[in-house]
């Protein structure tokens, strides 16, 4: 249930993380961004419900689980636990962590699919197109970029299968009207223009919403050979997680929270959230979310992070070097509103030294140390004033207003800049008032008291604002000032810090300066250790596997088998099979047709041109209705992965294997 019925509700979600592996810092950025917005909304007095979670079905997960030798459920349990651990490490204040393997979610997805089918929005057909396994998406030739997936840049492969489809075009005009009538529905505006011009206005194709080529998904109740396509499954988490019921028995929580105030997602999945999701909701007669914000990517210096590039940075690694709040500051502050941000070790160290250690940490330490040195830690308002004081106060109050204005527009990086403008102005105030000079003259005691009071008050306001973005740092600063977090509604007034209060006598160093050379040496050592561990693991993997022994045979039995080298000159998938490839194999002057169950491990294109080892005198047999005249030799590891046996040296087709 919502926490406070007297407050206005605010429902914010992240995209649910795909449970295929450990999330990198770019994935983690979204959770931290949503957390900052959620925390600030709470400061504004909203009853916030912040939902995040994991997307746990699909072909990619099924394949990864098989490669790991575990069940898909065991695989996603591990992955979801790892994702949740990272979110917790980064101090994200989510209210619910939903998993798409949650029984209630799966139950509602099945009911939703059946309802949409019964009302004619879903129909059965065949899908043929170019399929990207990592993205679990079909594309037309015209949608590809340089012949590859437009979303992730990976290879696509031809695929055809029986599937259920959703009639997208039925609701397209209604969605176009909604977008035009609600200009804030898709933000930033560049994302809205992209969706309108590239997808909606040219005309929507019907969407594939089921699959039969894998089983790890939510079964369609009335046709269990099909599992629900990942997007119809994943997107509905935003309503199932708060108690939506397809039969109309919605929870009080759903009634209070829906429509969502904000779906926060990466720009690469904007199409699914601003076209498919709204249309699904229209078909269910459920109101649309108020806003979808497609944030940019956090890139490393050489482009988008990917494991294949070897340029992945993880949150826990960065936290080990810099601490949680320093990493939060960096990812929030360095990400522009609608352009990609850059992350690097060098830039992290630079921000650590200039912004966190110097501008913020040094300010707090100097102020507290001077209060202890000159007044035994007691902070009093001396009652004096001059132009420097008035300017400091004006800047602080003005920046407070700017923070609220920026956050209203989701310009989080700009809001943090405004907070640090308070700290910058405070540092300048120290230079202007020169407390060390005032301390030399007893007649200036009241003036010195006022200066330190104004500094303490400015820091209190700045630290209170910082709570949404760097919560632990905010707590530490306020504790050292011996005060509590100022309410946002009280920040339009300067001078609420209690006069006569005593600050800590042992100020803590908030952020220590770092030497870039030392950091890079540690990074290099870390990479070296990781590579060494990888090589050791690979060596261990070569220790071999044991299989069950077959009965001994005589040489005469072995001699009956004829092995030769063959060259694959053509190959195609067997139409009626999910596993079989049919190869034309040249063996000397003959060409044999051989059917092999290796479709999951090789594409037809990969097969052509290979020299392989063939059992050529196997009695012909039909597999899936196709004649097979031999057998290709393969090796199989403990996880069931197959590798064709090929000659080590160049050998002519037809050469005897003896």
PEKAPE-V194950 format. One record per backbone hydrogen bond with DSSP energy under -0.5 kcal/mol. NH is the residue of the N-H (numbers start at 0). CO is the residue of the C=O. Records with the same first field share a line. If there is no record, write none. Layout:
NH = CO / CO
This chain:
6 = 3
9 = 46
11 = 9 / 48
12 = 261
13 = 50
14 = 263
16 = 52
18 = 54
19 = 17
20 = 17
24 = 312
26 = 23
27 = 23
28 = 24
29 = 25 / 26
30 = 26
31 = 27
32 = 28
33 = 29
34 = 30
35 = 31
36 = 32
37 = 33
38 = 34
39 = 35
40 = 36
41 = 37
42 = 38
43 = 39
44 = 41
45 = 40
46 = 7
47 = 45
48 = 9
50 = 11 / 48
51 = 95
53 = 97
54 = 16
55 = 53
57 = 215
61 = 57
62 = 58
63 = 59
64 = 60
65 = 61
66 = 62
67 = 63
68 = 64 / 65
69 = 64
74 = 70
75 = 71
76 = 72
77 = 73
78 = 74
79 = 75
80 = 76
81 = 77
82 = 78
83 = 79
84 = 80
85 = 81
86 = 82
87 = 83
88 = 84
89 = 85
90 = 87
91 = 86
93 = 91
94 = 49
95 = 49
97 = 51 / 95
99 = 53
101 = 98
105 = 101
106 = 102
107 = 103
108 = 104
109 = 105
110 = 106
111 = 107
112 = 108
113 = 109
114 = 110
115 = 111
116 = 112
117 = 113
118 = 114
119 = 116
120 = 115
121 = 115
122 = 164
124 = 162
126 = 160
128 = 158
129 = 138
130 = 128 / 156
131 = 136
132 = 130
135 = 131
136 = 131
138 = 129
142 = 139
143 = 139 / 140
144 = 147
145 = 143
147 = 144
148 = 153
152 = 148
156 = 130
158 = 128
160 = 126
162 = 124
164 = 122
165 = 206
166 = 120
167 = 165
169 = 166
170 = 167
171 = 167 / 168
172 = 168
174 = 170
175 = 171
176 = 172
177 = 173
178 = 174
179 = 175
180 = 176
181 = 177
184 = 181
186 = 184 / 291
190 = 187
191 = 187
192 = 188
193 = 189
194 = 190
195 = 191
196 = 192
197 = 193
198 = 194
199 = 194
200 = 195
202 = 198 / 199
206 = 165
208 = 163
209 = 163
210 = 226
216 = 214
218 = 216
219 = 225
220 = 218
222 = 219
225 = 222
226 = 210
227 = 217
228 = 208
231 = 228
232 = 228
233 = 229
234 = 230
235 = 231
236 = 233
237 = 234
238 = 235
239 = 235
240 = 236
241 = 238
242 = 239
243 = 238
247 = 244
249 = 247
250 = 242
254 = 250
255 = 251
256 = 252
257 = 253
260 = 10
261 = 10
262 = 290
263 = 12 / 261
264 = 262 / 292
266 = 294
268 = 265
269 = 266
272 = 268
273 = 269
274 = 270
275 = 270
276 = 271
278 = 274
279 = 275
280 = 276
281 = 277
282 = 278
283 = 279
284 = 280 / 281
285 = 280
289 = 259
291 = 184
292 = 262
293 = 186 / 291
294 = 264 / 292
298 = 296 / 340
299 = 302
300 = 342
302 = 299
309 = 305
310 = 305
317 = 313
318 = 314
319 = 315
320 = 316
321 = 317
322 = 317 / 318
326 = 322
327 = 323
328 = 324
329 = 325
330 = 326
331 = 327
332 = 328
333 = 329
335 = 333
340 = 296
342 = 298
347 = 343
348 = 344
349 = 345
350 = 346
351 = 347
352 = 348
353 = 349
354 = 350
355 = 350
356 = 351
357 = 352
358 = 353
359 = 354
360 = 355
361 = 356
362 = 357
363 = 359
364 = 360
365 = 361
366 = 362
367 = 363
368 = 364
369 = 365
370 = 366
371 = 367
372 = 368
373 = 369
374 = 370
375 = 371
376 = 370
377 = 374
378 = 500
379 = 377
381 = 379
389 = 385
390 = 386
391 = 387
392 = 388
393 = 389
394 = 390
395 = 391
396 = 392
397 = 393
398 = 394
399 = 395
400 = 396
401 = 397
402 = 398
403 = 399
404 = 400
405 = 401
406 = 402
407 = 403
408 = 404 / 405
409 = 406
410 = 405
411 = 409
414 = 410
415 = 411
416 = 412
417 = 413
418 = 414
419 = 415
420 = 416
421 = 417 / 418
422 = 418
423 = 419
424 = 420
425 = 421
426 = 422
427 = 423
428 = 424
429 = 425
430 = 426
431 = 427
432 = 428
433 = 429
436 = 433
437 = 433
438 = 434
439 = 436
440 = 437
441 = 439
443 = 440
444 = 441
447 = 443
448 = 444
449 = 445
450 = 446
451 = 447
452 = 448
453 = 449
454 = 450
455 = 451
456 = 452
457 = 453
458 = 454
459 = 455
460 = 456
461 = 457
462 = 458
463 = 459
464 = 460
465 = 461
466 = 463
467 = 464
468 = 465
469 = 465
473 = 469
474 = 470
475 = 471
476 = 472
477 = 473
478 = 474
479 = 475
480 = 476
481 = 478
482 = 477
489 = 486
490 = 487
492 = 489
494 = 492
499 = 378
500 = 378 / 497
502 = 376
503 = 479
509 = 507
515 = 513
518 = 514
519 = 515
520 = 516
521 = 517
522 = 518
523 = 519
524 = 520
525 = 521
526 = 522
527 = 523
528 = 524
529 = 525
530 = 526
531 = 527
532 = 528
533 = 529
534 = 530
535 = 531
536 = 532
537 = 533
538 = 534
539 = 535
540 = 536
541 = 537 / 538
542 = 539
543 = 540
556 = 553
557 = 553
558 = 554
559 = 555 / 556
560 = 557
562 = 560 / 656
563 = 613
564 = 654
565 = 611
566 = 585
567 = 609
568 = 566 / 583
569 = 583
571 = 581
573 = 579
574 = 572
576 = 573
580 = 595
581 = 571
582 = 580 / 593
583 = 569
584 = 582 / 591
585 = 566 / 583
586 = 584 / 589
587 = 585
589 = 586
591 = 584
593 = 582 / 591
595 = 580
597 = 595
598 = 578
600 = 597
601 = 597
606 = 602
607 = 603
608 = 567
609 = 606
611 = 565 / 609
612 = 644
613 = 563
614 = 630
615 = 561 / 613
616 = 561
620 = 627
622 = 625
625 = 622
627 = 620
628 = 592
630 = 614
632 = 612
634 = 642
636 = 640
639 = 636
642 = 634
644 = 632
645 = 643
653 = 564
654 = 651
656 = 562
657 = 655
